[in-house]
Amino acid sequence: MKLKTYLHDNELTQMRFIAKVKEEQDVQIPQGTLAKWINGQRIPRKQDMLTIYKATECLVEPNDFYLGD
């Protein structure tokens, strides 16, 4: 599942997702960085992918950043 789809399906804004990650994992994601991941302009580093994987209840997998729509 794409991160953009996860956010939409769970009615999460970027800022709410950032707050969720910070609260659950004590990891700060810059909003601009998150936007680039969502739009496919950048691919998260390994540790960031694991953070996203955990924050999305394992629905957004690392391979989802490499696979096309």
Buried (B, 14 or more C-beta within 10 A) or exposed (E): EBBBBBBEEEEBEBEEBBEBBEEEBEBEBEEEBBEBBBEEEBEBEEEBBBBBBBBBEEBBBBEBBEEEE
